[in-house]
């Protein structure tokens, strides 16, 4: 048994790539070792900005011997074929075995691979891993041809067993593996030798490197909280930032500073975004005032002066940044006070898409669409239109120019400054939602109307100019827009026809300009496809959705989902499942007869021709079912309708047991076929069961 | 007084120390290119010389013009004309990071009390058809340099790879000397008989050029000049027939001058706000096409061919 330690020491690895790289290193090396016949007990991967590390414990000293046998050509095969086989096996003719079989005699290559030393395997696997490492972006440097995320400077590769530690002989593109590494760039004391993982971790810490990512994260978070607490403040949690910062330092030293008084009036989102995006600072809140009043920066060095110079420098950079932000904010507020007309004017010269006109033209369309949608979602049409006119104006503001991620957030501030009412102002941030799967949807009617109008304009627009998503290509994020429409409708339980209402209107609005007319049915099908994916994830099978999609009113998504959910529940019951079989039997008999006779049996079955009791019972059951289903469907009470449909199971089963549909008497046969038709018709009022599989 | 550990007293002292440092490290100290460029990278000593296998090491100051950054001399940190210090070494030496840190120490940055960080920043110049990987270097949270390993220039793979360092001189100098407004920064030694501040030299020009770049540059003429530069670049490169003396010389550098011109004219048009978002991409593409042709041509010359 041996322990393996690998360190790939390089120039600074981007923080965002480290987590994935740790996993990749572990997987590629351990998979390679196992594939080559070694086994191991456990493995752990680590990263700092300058190193990727893998420690493998309990590695077998050599691989098991392997015997490989390969069948070759017949011994009478042409020489070229035999030569090819020799080449591929690396053997000579006298090393091949000849074995008699049905076709005469065949060459066999038997290769006995003796067990190989772990050294050789590790060297091979590591070489392959380094050369094929899946960095999202890699580069060459100097004269070399090797690719790594940044220049690879040294390789440490050590096997340690009872007899001690030795370097695995390995050279990759001129870099020879050794048993040394170095610590912190500024606080380490040059290169040092290591004898194994424990020794490595201890010496690294002495050389001011915290190897464990989670330990650095914890140190940063704890340190930041302590600093804030001592000042009676609290750190605003930001796991994404924490992970990033932990990937930027080998020896984290949190330092806290205060935001200058002059900047405390800026919106908290602006302070947070500016500090995070530009400087990777944590925001520190004063619980008494509720404001962001400080920051924590994380240095990578224990400075001789306790960090005074570093903090001063950071503070200076922050002041410069916030001066810019303040300048933007104050200028923007001036424009907002005058009603933001300047920005509306500016959007006239901003192209949304060269075939779909300017942002201003787009806003005109969205405003008209929002008016149309407003009554459908319980919003005031005037407010919805007003919201459409102001919600995107902040795209022209200086602040959003600097921080695009603040779009909408700033829009709300500026709308309030312009004197808009809160429902209208809230639509500025909320109409962009849902921004992703984890984001919620707005529920205020004005925001809902605008969010729908925005997304539907995008969809009908790109449909009109035939820029639909294909395969993995969706440059205009139309799938996300479609999913947004679906979620807005379903999560607000909105009831309206997409096709007759918003889609048609959206297409008309684009058509006015483009002369192209969006195929709104195609767009609806696209939405249905997205909906199927969503429902499938919720456990509703695709054929059940198909059965409901075949029904009228399928552009009312809330109704559609209600129907599908009820059908899914019904078919899970025993009666439901059996009814489906009965329905299919009836349908098959009918289809065959109709094909054979060339007529459609839909004239109307008459109970007076019924012979058997079961037949009469089925007539009665269908009458009863219809009497329940019709009003239930009208009331969209799918549960009751489907329960009534499922109740047909017993009479249908009894009928098929007792009665032969294809009677010799043509009158009786026709009547029974027409009865089959009634089964189909009654069930089809609920859903198209013929689409259900199984 | 030029002891490396002391704080420089003037803008020019920082430049002189960098010149001295990189000269001592073996770089040829070149002079600025005599044309209007947006960054030190445009100097043919970087763009063209990063192509081919011939080793190269140069350092120089490059006055750079970014018309859209003009603020009439009022903004403490923004200028439409500023200085970059550029170092380009091919192949990139294995200790380039250490060499770079040495240069910071040389201009008075004590690496024991400052927080120096290499933060991911992939560099791309769409107008030059060039890209590379590297970092922006932070000193106490301030970006002080750009550090790039060129992977491609003018559409050609860089083999070997050049290492490029770009220092934003004003910003770096302001930080080192603790100056808050660029115009207040001493340009020469403050104890000189005639002490000059940055503002004494550049405040007026910033005002003049800001007005010119934003309001006055004749756009019709510039559009024409852009076309002229484009056509001239093509014409020069197409001139393959031998000259009067019977020599066939590929004129990669004169053609590249036209690329530089086109790029600067585009920047001016951009500052004048007469190029729409869609047109913007097209113009960048046109400059890139020129840069690529020049790179192709340079590879045909003795300086750019593979050894």
Contacts between the chains, C-beta under 8 A, distances in Angstrom:
chain1	res1	chain2	res2	distance
A	11	B	97	5.9
A	11	B	118	7.0
A	12	B	117	8.0
A	12	B	118	3.9
A	12	B	119	7.9
A	12	B	120	7.6
A	12	B	135	6.1
A	14	B	120	3.6
A	15	B	120	6.8
A	16	B	120	7.3
A	49	B	118	7.6
A	137	B	122	6.9
A	137	B	133	6.5
A	138	B	133	8.0
A	139	B	132	7.4
A	139	B	133	4.3
A	139	B	149	5.6
A	139	B	151	5.6
A	139	B	161	7.5
A	140	B	149	7.7
A	140	B	151	6.8
A	140	B	158	7.9
A	140	B	159	7.5
A	140	B	161	5.2
A	141	B	91	7.8
A	141	B	92	5.3
A	141	B	149	5.2
A	141	B	161	5.0
A	141	B	163	7.6
A	142	B	91	4.3
A	142	B	92	5.1
A	142	B	93	7.1
A	142	B	94	6.4
A	142	B	160	6.0
A	142	B	161	6.1
A	143	B	91	4.7
A	143	B	160	4.6
A	144	B	160	8.0
A	149	B	133	7.8
A	150	B	133	6.8
A	150	B	134	7.7
A	150	B	149	7.7
A	151	B	92	7.6
A	151	B	94	7.1
A	151	B	149	7.3
A	153	B	94	7.0
A	186	B	111	5.6
A	186	B	112	7.0
A	186	B	116	7.4
A	248	B	117	6.4
A	248	B	119	6.8
A	249	B	117	8.0
A	279	B	141	5.2
A	297	B	141	6.4
A	299	B	115	4.2
A	300	B	115	5.9
A	300	B	117	6.0
A	301	B	112	7.9
A	301	B	114	7.9
A	301	B	115	5.4
A	303	B	112	6.8
A	303	B	113	4.6
A	303	B	114	7.4
A	303	B	115	7.2
A	304	B	112	5.0
A	304	B	113	5.3
A	305	B	113	5.1
A	309	B	113	4.7
A	309	B	114	6.2
A	309	B	140	6.9
A	310	B	113	7.2
A	310	B	114	6.5
A	310	B	115	4.6
A	310	B	140	4.9
A	310	B	141	8.0
A	312	B	140	7.6
A	313	B	114	7.2
A	313	B	115	7.7
A	313	B	139	6.8
A	313	B	140	2.7
A	313	B	141	6.1
A	313	B	142	6.3
A	313	B	175	7.0
A	314	B	140	5.4
A	314	B	141	3.9
A	316	B	140	8.0
A	316	B	142	7.6
A	316	B	175	7.8
A	316	B	180	8.0
A	317	B	140	7.2
A	317	B	141	4.5
A	317	B	142	4.7
A	318	B	141	7.4
A	320	B	76	7.4
A	320	B	77	6.1
A	349	B	276	7.3
A	350	B	277	7.1
A	351	B	276	6.4
A	351	B	277	5.4
A	351	B	278	5.7
A	354	B	278	5.7
